[in-house]
Amino acid sequence: MLSQKARYALRALFALGAHKGREPVMIADIAEQANVPRKFLEQILLELKKSGIVHSQRGKFGGYVLGRPPENIAFAEVLRAIDGPLALSPCASRTAYRKCDDCEDETTCAIRKVLLTVRDATAEILETHTLAQALADEKSAKKRRHNRSS
């Protein structure tokens, strides 16, 4: 399940991605645009910074910017930075593999086989869907809503 923290991280990245320039965006502005509590956002942005997803600049004109172009930031990377591995069980994880404590035979475990399939399908979608695609989808949806109300 996607954590609230990961949802906030994605919304903050959408807010940063909506700024076309490379000018830093102040945390208060990100919090307002993303509708994220500022104190919680500070922690999230620090984690995203450690992963290189965002960069920060100090000072009067400081703030945060995307670490790379939006088309080079995959949902999977963001979720791993915030929530950890994508797999539902450590035995199905590629980045944090660990044999389950109660597992008798990993090679014949029916649960693991299903969870590997789920992990692979989830990773395929999340690794290929980028921030740029999400921003384009959001922009398109807003345009359709605007056209209906006109």
BAVOSE-891253 format. One record per residue: residue number from 1; residue in one letter; x negated, y negated, z of N, C-alpha, C in turn. Coordinates in Angstrom, 1 decimal. Layout:
<rs>
<i:NUM; aa:A; n.east:X; n.north:Y; n.up:Z; ca.east:X; ca.north:Y; ca.up:Z; c.east:X; c.north:Y; c.up:Z>
...
</rs>
This chain:
<rs>
<i:1; aa:M; n.east:-0.8; n.north:1.2; n.up:0.0; ca.east:0.0; ca.north:0.0; ca.up:0.0; c.east:-0.9; c.north:-1.2; c.up:0.0>
<i:2; aa:L; n.east:-0.5; n.north:-2.2; n.up:-0.8; ca.east:-1.2; ca.north:-3.5; ca.up:-0.8; c.east:-1.0; c.north:-4.3; c.up:0.4>
<i:3; aa:S; n.east:-2.1; n.north:-4.7; n.up:1.1; ca.east:-2.0; ca.north:-5.4; ca.up:2.3; c.east:-1.6; c.north:-6.9; c.up:2.0>
<i:4; aa:Q; n.east:-1.1; n.north:-7.5; n.up:3.0; ca.east:-0.8; ca.north:-9.0; ca.up:2.9; c.east:-2.0; c.north:-9.8; c.up:2.6>
<i:5; aa:K; n.east:-3.1; n.north:-9.4; n.up:3.2; ca.east:-4.4; ca.north:-10.0; ca.up:3.0; c.east:-4.8; c.north:-10.0; c.up:1.5>
<i:6; aa:A; n.east:-4.6; n.north:-8.8; n.up:0.9; ca.east:-4.9; ca.north:-8.7; ca.up:-0.5; c.east:-4.0; c.north:-9.6; c.up:-1.4>
<i:7; aa:R; n.east:-2.7; n.north:-9.6; n.up:-1.0; ca.east:-1.8; ca.north:-10.5; ca.up:-1.7; c.east:-2.2; c.north:-11.9; c.up:-1.6>
<i:8; aa:Y; n.east:-2.6; n.north:-12.3; n.up:-0.4; ca.east:-3.1; ca.north:-13.7; ca.up:-0.3; c.east:-4.3; c.north:-14.0; c.up:-1.1>
<i:9; aa:A; n.east:-5.2; n.north:-13.0; n.up:-1.1; ca.east:-6.5; ca.north:-13.2; ca.up:-1.9; c.east:-6.1; c.north:-13.3; c.up:-3.4>
<i:10; aa:L; n.east:-5.2; n.north:-12.5; n.up:-3.9; ca.east:-4.9; ca.north:-12.7; ca.up:-5.3; c.east:-4.2; c.north:-14.0; c.up:-5.6>
<i:11; aa:R; n.east:-3.3; n.north:-14.4; n.up:-4.7; ca.east:-2.6; ca.north:-15.7; ca.up:-4.9; c.east:-3.6; c.north:-16.9; c.up:-4.8>
<i:12; aa:A; n.east:-4.6; n.north:-16.8; n.up:-3.9; ca.east:-5.7; ca.north:-17.8; ca.up:-3.9; c.east:-6.5; c.north:-17.8; c.up:-5.2>
<i:13; aa:L; n.east:-6.8; n.north:-16.7; n.up:-5.7; ca.east:-7.5; ca.north:-16.6; ca.up:-6.9; c.east:-6.7; c.north:-17.1; c.up:-8.1>
<i:14; aa:F; n.east:-5.4; n.north:-16.9; n.up:-8.1; ca.east:-4.5; ca.north:-17.5; ca.up:-9.1; c.east:-4.6; c.north:-19.0; c.up:-9.0>
<i:15; aa:A; n.east:-4.6; n.north:-19.5; n.up:-7.8; ca.east:-4.6; ca.north:-21.0; ca.up:-7.6; c.east:-6.0; c.north:-21.5; c.up:-8.2>
<i:16; aa:L; n.east:-7.1; n.north:-20.9; n.up:-7.9; ca.east:-8.4; ca.north:-21.3; ca.up:-8.4; c.east:-8.4; c.north:-21.1; c.up:-9.9>
<i:17; aa:G; n.east:-7.9; n.north:-20.0; n.up:-10.4; ca.east:-7.9; ca.north:-19.8; ca.up:-11.9; c.east:-7.1; c.north:-20.8; c.up:-12.6>
<i:18; aa:A; n.east:-6.1; n.north:-21.4; n.up:-12.0; ca.east:-5.2; ca.north:-22.3; ca.up:-12.7; c.east:-5.9; c.north:-23.6; c.up:-12.9>
<i:19; aa:H; n.east:-7.0; n.north:-23.9; n.up:-12.2; ca.east:-7.8; ca.north:-25.1; ca.up:-12.4; c.east:-8.8; c.north:-24.8; c.up:-13.5>
<i:20; aa:K; n.east:-8.6; n.north:-25.4; n.up:-14.6; ca.east:-9.4; ca.north:-25.1; ca.up:-15.8; c.east:-10.9; c.north:-25.5; c.up:-15.6>
<i:21; aa:G; n.east:-11.1; n.north:-26.6; n.up:-14.9; ca.east:-12.5; ca.north:-27.0; ca.up:-14.8; c.east:-13.3; c.north:-26.2; c.up:-13.8>
<i:22; aa:R; n.east:-14.6; n.north:-26.6; n.up:-13.7; ca.east:-15.4; ca.north:-25.9; ca.up:-12.7; c.east:-15.6; c.north:-26.7; c.up:-11.5>
<i:23; aa:E; n.east:-14.7; n.north:-27.7; n.up:-11.3; ca.east:-14.7; ca.north:-28.6; ca.up:-10.1; c.east:-14.2; c.north:-27.8; c.up:-8.9>
<i:24; aa:P; n.east:-14.9; n.north:-27.8; n.up:-7.8; ca.east:-14.5; ca.north:-27.1; ca.up:-6.6; c.east:-13.1; c.north:-27.6; c.up:-6.1>
<i:25; aa:V; n.east:-12.4; n.north:-26.7; n.up:-5.6; ca.east:-11.0; ca.north:-26.9; ca.up:-5.1; c.east:-11.1; c.north:-26.8; c.up:-3.6>
<i:26; aa:M; n.east:-10.6; n.north:-27.8; n.up:-2.9; ca.east:-10.7; ca.north:-27.8; ca.up:-1.4; c.east:-9.7; c.north:-26.7; c.up:-0.9>
<i:27; aa:I; n.east:-10.1; n.north:-26.1; n.up:0.3; ca.east:-9.4; ca.north:-25.0; ca.up:0.9; c.east:-8.0; c.north:-25.4; c.up:1.2>
<i:28; aa:A; n.east:-7.8; n.north:-26.6; n.up:1.6; ca.east:-6.4; ca.north:-27.1; ca.up:1.9; c.east:-5.5; c.north:-27.1; c.up:0.7>
<i:29; aa:D; n.east:-6.1; n.north:-27.4; n.up:-0.5; ca.east:-5.3; ca.north:-27.4; ca.up:-1.7; c.east:-5.0; c.north:-26.0; c.up:-2.1>
<i:30; aa:I; n.east:-6.0; n.north:-25.1; n.up:-2.0; ca.east:-5.8; ca.north:-23.7; ca.up:-2.3; c.east:-4.7; c.north:-23.1; c.up:-1.5>
<i:31; aa:A; n.east:-4.8; n.north:-23.4; n.up:-0.2; ca.east:-3.8; ca.north:-22.9; ca.up:0.8; c.east:-2.4; c.north:-23.4; c.up:0.4>
<i:32; aa:E; n.east:-2.2; n.north:-24.6; n.up:0.1; ca.east:-0.9; ca.north:-25.2; ca.up:-0.3; c.east:-0.4; c.north:-24.6; c.up:-1.6>
<i:33; aa:Q; n.east:-1.3; n.north:-24.5; n.up:-2.6; ca.east:-0.8; ca.north:-24.0; ca.up:-3.9; c.east:-0.5; c.north:-22.5; c.up:-3.8>
<i:34; aa:A; n.east:-1.3; n.north:-21.8; n.up:-3.0; ca.east:-1.1; ca.north:-20.3; ca.up:-2.9; c.east:-0.1; c.north:-19.9; c.up:-1.9>
<i:35; aa:N; n.east:0.4; n.north:-20.9; n.up:-1.1; ca.east:1.2; ca.north:-20.7; ca.up:0.1; c.east:0.7; c.north:-19.6; c.up:1.0>
<i:36; aa:V; n.east:-0.6; n.north:-19.9; n.up:1.4; ca.east:-1.3; ca.north:-19.0; ca.up:2.3; c.east:-1.7; c.north:-19.8; c.up:3.5>
<i:37; aa:P; n.east:-1.6; n.north:-19.2; n.up:4.8; ca.east:-2.1; ca.north:-19.9; ca.up:5.9; c.east:-3.6; c.north:-20.2; c.up:5.8>
<i:38; aa:R; n.east:-3.9; n.north:-21.5; n.up:6.1; ca.east:-5.3; ca.north:-21.9; ca.up:5.9; c.east:-6.3; c.north:-21.1; c.up:6.7>
<i:39; aa:K; n.east:-6.1; n.north:-20.9; n.up:8.0; ca.east:-7.0; ca.north:-20.1; ca.up:8.8; c.east:-7.3; c.north:-18.7; c.up:8.2>
<i:40; aa:F; n.east:-6.2; n.north:-18.1; n.up:7.8; ca.east:-6.4; ca.north:-16.8; ca.up:7.2; c.east:-7.1; c.north:-16.9; c.up:5.9>
<i:41; aa:L; n.east:-6.8; n.north:-17.9; n.up:5.1; ca.east:-7.4; ca.north:-18.1; ca.up:3.8; c.east:-9.0; c.north:-18.3; c.up:4.0>
<i:42; aa:E; n.east:-9.4; n.north:-18.9; n.up:5.0; ca.east:-10.8; ca.north:-19.1; ca.up:5.2; c.east:-11.5; c.north:-17.8; c.up:5.3>
<i:43; aa:Q; n.east:-11.0; n.north:-16.8; n.up:6.1; ca.east:-11.5; ca.north:-15.5; ca.up:6.2; c.east:-11.6; c.north:-14.8; c.up:4.9>
<i:44; aa:I; n.east:-10.5; n.north:-14.9; n.up:4.1; ca.east:-10.3; ca.north:-14.2; ca.up:2.8; c.east:-11.4; c.north:-14.7; c.up:1.9>
<i:45; aa:L; n.east:-11.5; n.north:-16.1; n.up:1.8; ca.east:-12.5; ca.north:-16.6; ca.up:0.9; c.east:-13.9; c.north:-16.3; c.up:1.2>
<i:46; aa:L; n.east:-14.2; n.north:-16.1; n.up:2.5; ca.east:-15.5; ca.north:-15.7; ca.up:2.9; c.east:-15.8; c.north:-14.3; c.up:2.4>
<i:47; aa:E; n.east:-14.8; n.north:-13.4; n.up:2.4; ca.east:-15.0; ca.north:-12.0; ca.up:1.9; c.east:-15.1; c.north:-12.0; c.up:0.4>
<i:48; aa:L; n.east:-14.4; n.north:-12.9; n.up:-0.3; ca.east:-14.5; ca.north:-13.0; ca.up:-1.7; c.east:-15.8; c.north:-13.6; c.up:-2.1>
<i:49; aa:K; n.east:-16.3; n.north:-14.5; n.up:-1.3; ca.east:-17.6; ca.north:-15.1; ca.up:-1.6; c.east:-18.7; c.north:-14.0; c.up:-1.4>
<i:50; aa:K; n.east:-18.7; n.north:-13.2; n.up:-0.4; ca.east:-19.7; ca.north:-12.1; ca.up:-0.2; c.east:-19.7; c.north:-11.2; c.up:-1.4>
<i:51; aa:S; n.east:-18.6; n.north:-11.0; n.up:-2.1; ca.east:-18.5; ca.north:-10.1; ca.up:-3.2; c.east:-18.8; c.north:-10.8; c.up:-4.5>
<i:52; aa:G; n.east:-19.0; n.north:-12.1; n.up:-4.5; ca.east:-19.4; ca.north:-12.9; ca.up:-5.7; c.east:-18.2; c.north:-13.3; c.up:-6.5>
<i:53; aa:I; n.east:-17.0; n.north:-13.0; n.up:-6.0; ca.east:-15.8; ca.north:-13.4; ca.up:-6.8; c.east:-15.5; c.north:-14.9; c.up:-6.8>
<i:54; aa:V; n.east:-15.9; n.north:-15.5; n.up:-5.7; ca.east:-15.8; ca.north:-17.0; ca.up:-5.6; c.east:-17.2; c.north:-17.5; c.up:-5.1>
<i:55; aa:H; n.east:-17.4; n.north:-18.8; n.up:-5.4; ca.east:-18.6; ca.north:-19.5; ca.up:-4.9; c.east:-18.0; c.north:-20.7; c.up:-4.1>
<i:56; aa:S; n.east:-18.8; n.north:-21.2; n.up:-3.2; ca.east:-18.4; ca.north:-22.4; ca.up:-2.4; c.east:-19.5; c.north:-23.4; c.up:-2.6>
<i:57; aa:Q; n.east:-19.0; n.north:-24.7; n.up:-2.4; ca.east:-19.9; ca.north:-25.8; ca.up:-2.4; c.east:-19.6; c.north:-26.7; c.up:-1.2>
<i:58; aa:R; n.east:-20.6; n.north:-27.0; n.up:-0.5; ca.east:-20.4; ca.north:-27.9; ca.up:0.7; c.east:-20.3; c.north:-29.3; c.up:0.4>
<i:59; aa:G; n.east:-19.9; n.north:-30.1; n.up:1.3; ca.east:-19.9; ca.north:-31.5; ca.up:1.2; c.east:-18.6; c.north:-32.2; c.up:0.9>
<i:60; aa:K; n.east:-18.7; n.north:-33.5; n.up:0.7; ca.east:-17.5; ca.north:-34.3; ca.up:0.5; c.east:-16.7; c.north:-33.8; c.up:-0.7>
<i:61; aa:F; n.east:-17.3; n.north:-33.4; n.up:-1.8; ca.east:-16.7; ca.north:-33.0; ca.up:-3.0; c.east:-16.8; c.north:-31.5; c.up:-3.1>
<i:62; aa:G; n.east:-16.9; n.north:-30.8; n.up:-2.0; ca.east:-17.0; ca.north:-29.4; ca.up:-2.0; c.east:-15.7; c.north:-28.6; c.up:-2.1>
<i:63; aa:G; n.east:-15.8; n.north:-27.3; n.up:-2.0; ca.east:-14.6; ca.north:-26.5; ca.up:-2.1; c.east:-15.0; c.north:-25.1; c.up:-2.7>
<i:64; aa:Y; n.east:-14.1; n.north:-24.5; n.up:-3.3; ca.east:-14.3; ca.north:-23.2; ca.up:-3.9; c.east:-14.0; c.north:-23.2; c.up:-5.4>
<i:65; aa:V; n.east:-14.8; n.north:-22.4; n.up:-6.1; ca.east:-14.6; ca.north:-22.1; ca.up:-7.6; c.east:-14.7; c.north:-20.6; c.up:-7.8>
<i:66; aa:L; n.east:-14.1; n.north:-20.2; n.up:-8.9; ca.east:-14.3; ca.north:-18.8; ca.up:-9.3; c.east:-15.8; c.north:-18.5; c.up:-9.6>
<i:67; aa:G; n.east:-16.2; n.north:-17.3; n.up:-9.2; ca.east:-17.6; ca.north:-16.9; ca.up:-9.4; c.east:-17.9; c.north:-16.6; c.up:-10.8>
<i:68; aa:R; n.east:-16.9; n.north:-16.2; n.up:-11.5; ca.east:-17.0; ca.north:-15.8; ca.up:-12.9; c.east:-15.7; c.north:-16.2; c.up:-13.7>
<i:69; aa:P; n.east:-15.7; n.north:-16.2; n.up:-15.0; ca.east:-14.5; ca.north:-16.5; ca.up:-15.7; c.east:-13.4; c.north:-15.5; c.up:-15.3>
<i:70; aa:P; n.east:-12.1; n.north:-16.0; n.up:-15.3; ca.east:-11.0; ca.north:-15.1; ca.up:-14.9; c.east:-10.9; c.north:-13.8; c.up:-15.7>
<i:71; aa:E; n.east:-11.4; n.north:-13.8; n.up:-16.9; ca.east:-11.3; ca.north:-12.5; ca.up:-17.7; c.east:-12.3; c.north:-11.5; c.up:-17.2>
<i:72; aa:N; n.east:-13.2; n.north:-11.9; n.up:-16.4; ca.east:-14.2; ca.north:-11.0; ca.up:-15.8; c.east:-14.0; c.north:-10.7; c.up:-14.4>
<i:73; aa:I; n.east:-12.8; n.north:-10.9; n.up:-13.9; ca.east:-12.5; ca.north:-10.6; ca.up:-12.5; c.east:-11.3; c.north:-9.6; c.up:-12.6>
<i:74; aa:A; n.east:-11.5; n.north:-8.4; n.up:-12.3; ca.east:-10.5; ca.north:-7.3; ca.up:-12.3; c.east:-9.8; c.north:-7.2; c.up:-11.0>
<i:75; aa:F; n.east:-8.5; n.north:-6.9; n.up:-11.0; ca.east:-7.7; ca.north:-6.7; ca.up:-9.8; c.east:-8.4; c.north:-5.7; c.up:-8.9>
<i:76; aa:A; n.east:-9.0; n.north:-4.6; n.up:-9.4; ca.east:-9.6; ca.north:-3.6; ca.up:-8.6; c.east:-10.8; c.north:-4.2; c.up:-7.8>
<i:77; aa:E; n.east:-11.5; n.north:-5.0; n.up:-8.4; ca.east:-12.7; ca.north:-5.6; ca.up:-7.6; c.east:-12.2; c.north:-6.5; c.up:-6.4>
<i:78; aa:V; n.east:-11.1; n.north:-7.2; n.up:-6.6; ca.east:-10.5; ca.north:-8.0; ca.up:-5.6; c.east:-10.0; c.north:-7.1; c.up:-4.5>
<i:79; aa:L; n.east:-9.2; n.north:-6.1; n.up:-4.8; ca.east:-8.7; ca.north:-5.2; ca.up:-3.8; c.east:-9.7; c.north:-4.4; c.up:-3.1>
<i:80; aa:R; n.east:-10.8; n.north:-4.0; n.up:-3.7; ca.east:-11.9; ca.north:-3.3; ca.up:-3.0; c.east:-12.6; c.north:-4.3; c.up:-2.1>
<i:81; aa:A; n.east:-12.7; n.north:-5.5; n.up:-2.5; ca.east:-13.4; ca.north:-6.5; ca.up:-1.6; c.east:-12.6; c.north:-6.8; c.up:-0.3>
<i:82; aa:I; n.east:-11.3; n.north:-6.8; n.up:-0.5; ca.east:-10.4; ca.north:-7.1; ca.up:0.6; c.east:-10.0; c.north:-5.9; c.up:1.4>
<i:83; aa:D; n.east:-9.5; n.north:-4.9; n.up:0.7; ca.east:-8.9; ca.north:-3.7; ca.up:1.4; c.east:-9.7; c.north:-2.5; c.up:1.4>
<i:84; aa:G; n.east:-10.9; n.north:-2.5; n.up:0.7; ca.east:-11.7; ca.north:-1.3; ca.up:0.6; c.east:-11.3; c.north:-0.4; c.up:-0.5>
<i:85; aa:P; n.east:-11.7; n.north:0.9; n.up:-0.4; ca.east:-11.5; ca.north:1.8; ca.up:-1.6; c.east:-10.0; c.north:1.8; c.up:-2.0>
<i:86; aa:L; n.east:-9.8; n.north:2.2; n.up:-3.3; ca.east:-8.5; ca.north:2.3; ca.up:-3.9; c.east:-7.8; c.north:3.6; c.up:-3.5>
<i:87; aa:A; n.east:-8.6; n.north:4.6; n.up:-3.3; ca.east:-8.1; ca.north:5.9; ca.up:-3.0; c.east:-7.2; c.north:6.0; c.up:-1.7>
<i:88; aa:L; n.east:-6.2; n.north:6.9; n.up:-1.7; ca.east:-5.4; ca.north:7.0; ca.up:-0.6; c.east:-6.0; c.north:7.9; c.up:0.5>
<i:89; aa:S; n.east:-7.1; n.north:8.6; n.up:0.2; ca.east:-7.7; ca.north:9.4; ca.up:1.1; c.east:-9.2; c.north:9.3; c.up:0.9>
<i:90; aa:P; n.east:-10.1; n.north:9.4; n.up:1.9; ca.east:-11.5; ca.north:9.3; ca.up:1.7; c.east:-12.1; c.north:10.4; c.up:0.7>
<i:91; aa:C; n.east:-11.4; n.north:11.6; n.up:0.7; ca.east:-11.9; ca.north:12.7; ca.up:-0.2; c.east:-11.7; c.north:12.4; c.up:-1.7>
<i:92; aa:A; n.east:-10.8; n.north:11.4; n.up:-2.0; ca.east:-10.5; ca.north:11.1; ca.up:-3.3; c.east:-11.2; c.north:9.8; c.up:-3.8>
<i:93; aa:S; n.east:-12.0; n.north:9.2; n.up:-2.9; ca.east:-12.6; ca.north:7.9; ca.up:-3.2; c.east:-13.9; c.north:8.1; c.up:-3.9>
<i:94; aa:R; n.east:-14.2; n.north:7.2; n.up:-4.9; ca.east:-15.5; ca.north:7.2; ca.up:-5.6; c.east:-16.5; c.north:6.3; c.up:-4.9>
<i:95; aa:T; n.east:-16.0; n.north:5.3; n.up:-4.3; ca.east:-16.9; ca.north:4.3; ca.up:-3.6; c.east:-17.1; c.north:4.6; c.up:-2.2>
<i:96; aa:A; n.east:-16.2; n.north:5.3; n.up:-1.5; ca.east:-16.4; ca.north:5.6; ca.up:-0.1; c.east:-16.1; c.north:7.1; c.up:0.2>
<i:97; aa:Y; n.east:-16.5; n.north:8.0; n.up:-0.6; ca.east:-16.2; ca.north:9.4; ca.up:-0.4; c.east:-16.6; c.north:9.9; c.up:1.0>
<i:98; aa:R; n.east:-15.7; n.north:10.7; n.up:1.5; ca.east:-16.0; ca.north:11.4; ca.up:2.8; c.east:-15.1; c.north:12.6; c.up:2.8>
<i:99; aa:K; n.east:-15.6; n.north:13.8; n.up:3.1; ca.east:-14.7; ca.north:15.0; ca.up:3.2; c.east:-13.8; c.north:14.8; c.up:4.4>
<i:100; aa:C; n.east:-12.5; n.north:15.2; n.up:4.2; ca.east:-11.5; ca.north:15.0; ca.up:5.3; c.east:-11.9; c.north:16.0; c.up:6.4>
<i:101; aa:D; n.east:-11.7; n.north:15.5; n.up:7.7; ca.east:-12.1; ca.north:16.3; ca.up:8.9; c.east:-11.5; c.north:17.7; c.up:8.9>
<i:102; aa:D; n.east:-10.2; n.north:17.7; n.up:8.5; ca.east:-9.5; ca.north:19.0; ca.up:8.7; c.east:-9.4; c.north:19.8; c.up:7.4>
<i:103; aa:C; n.east:-10.3; n.north:19.5; n.up:6.4; ca.east:-10.2; ca.north:20.2; ca.up:5.1; c.east:-11.0; c.north:21.5; c.up:5.2>
<i:104; aa:E; n.east:-10.3; n.north:22.6; n.up:4.8; ca.east:-10.9; ca.north:23.9; ca.up:4.8; c.east:-11.7; c.north:24.2; c.up:3.5>
<i:105; aa:D; n.east:-11.2; n.north:23.8; n.up:2.4; ca.east:-11.9; ca.north:24.0; ca.up:1.1; c.east:-11.5; c.north:22.9; c.up:0.1>
<i:106; aa:E; n.east:-12.4; n.north:21.9; n.up:0.0; ca.east:-12.1; ca.north:20.8; ca.up:-0.8; c.east:-11.9; c.north:21.1; c.up:-2.3>
<i:107; aa:T; n.east:-12.5; n.north:22.2; n.up:-2.8; ca.east:-12.4; ca.north:22.5; ca.up:-4.2; c.east:-11.0; c.north:23.1; c.up:-4.6>
<i:108; aa:T; n.east:-10.3; n.north:23.6; n.up:-3.6; ca.east:-9.0; ca.north:24.2; ca.up:-3.8; c.east:-7.9; c.north:23.4; c.up:-3.2>
<i:109; aa:C; n.east:-8.2; n.north:22.3; n.up:-2.6; ca.east:-7.2; ca.north:21.5; ca.up:-1.9; c.east:-6.2; c.north:20.8; c.up:-2.9>
<i:110; aa:A; n.east:-5.0; n.north:21.2; n.up:-2.8; ca.east:-3.9; ca.north:20.7; ca.up:-3.7; c.east:-3.6; c.north:19.2; c.up:-3.4>
<i:111; aa:I; n.east:-3.8; n.north:18.9; n.up:-2.2; ca.east:-3.5; ca.north:17.4; ca.up:-1.8; c.east:-4.6; c.north:16.6; c.up:-2.5>
<i:112; aa:R; n.east:-5.8; n.north:17.0; n.up:-2.4; ca.east:-6.9; ca.north:16.2; ca.up:-3.0; c.east:-6.8; c.north:16.1; c.up:-4.5>
<i:113; aa:K; n.east:-6.4; n.north:17.2; n.up:-5.1; ca.east:-6.2; ca.north:17.2; ca.up:-6.6; c.east:-5.2; c.north:16.1; c.up:-7.0>
<i:114; aa:V; n.east:-4.1; n.north:16.0; n.up:-6.3; ca.east:-3.1; ca.north:15.0; ca.up:-6.6; c.east:-3.6; c.north:13.6; c.up:-6.3>
<i:115; aa:L; n.east:-4.3; n.north:13.5; n.up:-5.2; ca.east:-4.8; ca.north:12.2; ca.up:-4.8; c.east:-5.9; c.north:11.7; c.up:-5.8>
<i:116; aa:L; n.east:-6.7; n.north:12.6; n.up:-6.3; ca.east:-7.6; ca.north:12.2; ca.up:-7.3; c.east:-6.9; c.north:11.7; c.up:-8.6>
<i:117; aa:T; n.east:-5.8; n.north:12.3; n.up:-9.0; ca.east:-5.1; ca.north:11.9; ca.up:-10.1; c.east:-4.5; c.north:10.5; c.up:-9.9>
<i:118; aa:V; n.east:-3.9; n.north:10.3; n.up:-8.7; ca.east:-3.4; ca.north:9.0; ca.up:-8.3; c.east:-4.5; c.north:7.9; c.up:-8.3>
<i:119; aa:R; n.east:-5.6; n.north:8.3; n.up:-7.8; ca.east:-6.7; ca.north:7.3; ca.up:-7.7; c.east:-7.2; c.north:6.9; c.up:-9.1>
<i:120; aa:D; n.east:-7.3; n.north:7.9; n.up:-10.0; ca.east:-7.8; ca.north:7.7; ca.up:-11.3; c.east:-6.8; c.north:6.8; c.up:-12.1>
<i:121; aa:A; n.east:-5.5; n.north:7.1; n.up:-12.0; ca.east:-4.5; ca.north:6.3; ca.up:-12.7; c.east:-4.4; c.north:4.9; c.up:-12.1>
<i:122; aa:T; n.east:-4.5; n.north:4.7; n.up:-10.8; ca.east:-4.5; ca.north:3.4; ca.up:-10.2; c.east:-5.7; c.north:2.6; c.up:-10.6>
<i:123; aa:A; n.east:-6.9; n.north:3.2; n.up:-10.5; ca.east:-8.1; ca.north:2.5; ca.up:-10.9; c.east:-8.1; c.north:2.1; c.up:-12.3>
<i:124; aa:E; n.east:-7.6; n.north:2.9; n.up:-13.2; ca.east:-7.5; ca.north:2.6; ca.up:-14.6; c.east:-6.7; c.north:1.3; c.up:-14.9>
<i:125; aa:I; n.east:-5.6; n.north:1.2; n.up:-14.2; ca.east:-4.7; ca.north:0.0; ca.up:-14.3; c.east:-5.4; c.north:-1.2; c.up:-13.7>
<i:126; aa:L; n.east:-5.8; n.north:-1.0; n.up:-12.5; ca.east:-6.4; ca.north:-2.2; ca.up:-11.7; c.east:-7.8; c.north:-2.6; c.up:-12.3>
<i:127; aa:E; n.east:-8.5; n.north:-1.7; n.up:-12.8; ca.east:-9.8; ca.north:-2.1; ca.up:-13.4; c.east:-9.7; c.north:-2.8; c.up:-14.7>
<i:128; aa:T; n.east:-8.6; n.north:-2.6; n.up:-15.4; ca.east:-8.4; ca.north:-3.2; ca.up:-16.8; c.east:-7.5; c.north:-4.4; c.up:-16.7>
<i:129; aa:H; n.east:-6.8; n.north:-4.7; n.up:-15.6; ca.east:-6.0; ca.north:-5.9; ca.up:-15.5; c.east:-6.8; c.north:-7.0; c.up:-14.8>
<i:130; aa:T; n.east:-7.0; n.north:-8.1; n.up:-15.5; ca.east:-7.8; ca.north:-9.2; ca.up:-15.0; c.east:-7.0; c.north:-10.3; c.up:-14.5>
<i:131; aa:L; n.east:-7.7; n.north:-11.2; n.up:-13.8; ca.east:-7.1; ca.north:-12.4; ca.up:-13.3; c.east:-6.6; c.north:-13.3; c.up:-14.5>
<i:132; aa:A; n.east:-7.3; n.north:-13.3; n.up:-15.6; ca.east:-6.9; ca.north:-14.1; ca.up:-16.8; c.east:-5.6; c.north:-13.5; c.up:-17.3>
<i:133; aa:Q; n.east:-5.4; n.north:-12.2; n.up:-17.4; ca.east:-4.1; ca.north:-11.7; ca.up:-17.8; c.east:-3.0; c.north:-12.0; c.up:-16.9>
<i:134; aa:A; n.east:-3.2; n.north:-12.0; n.up:-15.6; ca.east:-2.2; ca.north:-12.3; ca.up:-14.6; c.east:-1.8; c.north:-13.8; c.up:-14.8>
<i:135; aa:L; n.east:-2.8; n.north:-14.6; n.up:-14.9; ca.east:-2.5; ca.north:-16.1; ca.up:-15.1; c.east:-1.7; c.north:-16.3; c.up:-16.4>
<i:136; aa:A; n.east:-2.0; n.north:-15.6; n.up:-17.5; ca.east:-1.3; ca.north:-15.8; ca.up:-18.7; c.east:0.1; c.north:-15.3; c.up:-18.5>
<i:137; aa:D; n.east:0.3; n.north:-14.1; n.up:-17.8; ca.east:1.6; ca.north:-13.6; ca.up:-17.6; c.east:2.5; c.north:-14.6; c.up:-16.7>
<i:138; aa:E; n.east:1.8; n.north:-15.2; n.up:-15.7; ca.east:2.5; ca.north:-16.1; ca.up:-14.9; c.east:2.9; c.north:-17.4; c.up:-15.7>
<i:139; aa:K; n.east:2.0; n.north:-17.8; n.up:-16.5; ca.east:2.3; ca.north:-19.0; ca.up:-17.3; c.east:3.5; c.north:-18.8; c.up:-18.3>
<i:140; aa:S; n.east:3.5; n.north:-17.6; n.up:-18.9; ca.east:4.5; ca.north:-17.2; ca.up:-19.8; c.east:5.9; c.north:-17.1; c.up:-19.1>
<i:141; aa:A; n.east:5.9; n.north:-16.5; n.up:-17.9; ca.east:7.1; ca.north:-16.4; ca.up:-17.2; c.east:7.7; c.north:-17.7; c.up:-16.8>
<i:142; aa:K; n.east:6.8; n.north:-18.6; n.up:-16.4; ca.east:7.2; ca.north:-20.0; ca.up:-16.0; c.east:7.8; c.north:-20.7; c.up:-17.2>
<i:143; aa:K; n.east:7.2; n.north:-20.5; n.up:-18.4; ca.east:7.7; ca.north:-21.1; ca.up:-19.6; c.east:9.1; c.north:-20.6; c.up:-19.9>
<i:144; aa:R; n.east:9.3; n.north:-19.3; n.up:-19.8; ca.east:10.6; ca.north:-18.7; ca.up:-20.1; c.east:11.7; c.north:-19.2; c.up:-19.2>
<i:145; aa:R; n.east:11.3; n.north:-19.3; n.up:-17.9; ca.east:12.3; ca.north:-19.9; ca.up:-16.9; c.east:12.6; c.north:-21.3; c.up:-17.2>
<i:146; aa:H; n.east:11.6; n.north:-22.1; n.up:-17.6; ca.east:11.8; ca.north:-23.5; ca.up:-17.9; c.east:12.7; c.north:-23.6; c.up:-19.2>
<i:147; aa:N; n.east:12.5; n.north:-22.8; n.up:-20.2; ca.east:13.3; ca.north:-22.8; ca.up:-21.4; c.east:14.8; c.north:-22.4; c.up:-21.1>
<i:148; aa:R; n.east:15.0; n.north:-21.5; n.up:-20.2; ca.east:16.4; ca.north:-21.1; ca.up:-19.9; c.east:17.1; c.north:-22.2; c.up:-19.2>
<i:149; aa:S; n.east:16.4; n.north:-22.9; n.up:-18.3; ca.east:17.1; ca.north:-24.0; ca.up:-17.5; c.east:17.3; c.north:-25.3; c.up:-18.3>
<i:150; aa:S; n.east:16.6; n.north:-25.4; n.up:-19.5; ca.east:16.8; ca.north:-26.6; ca.up:-20.3; c.east:18.0; c.north:-26.6; c.up:-21.1>
</rs>
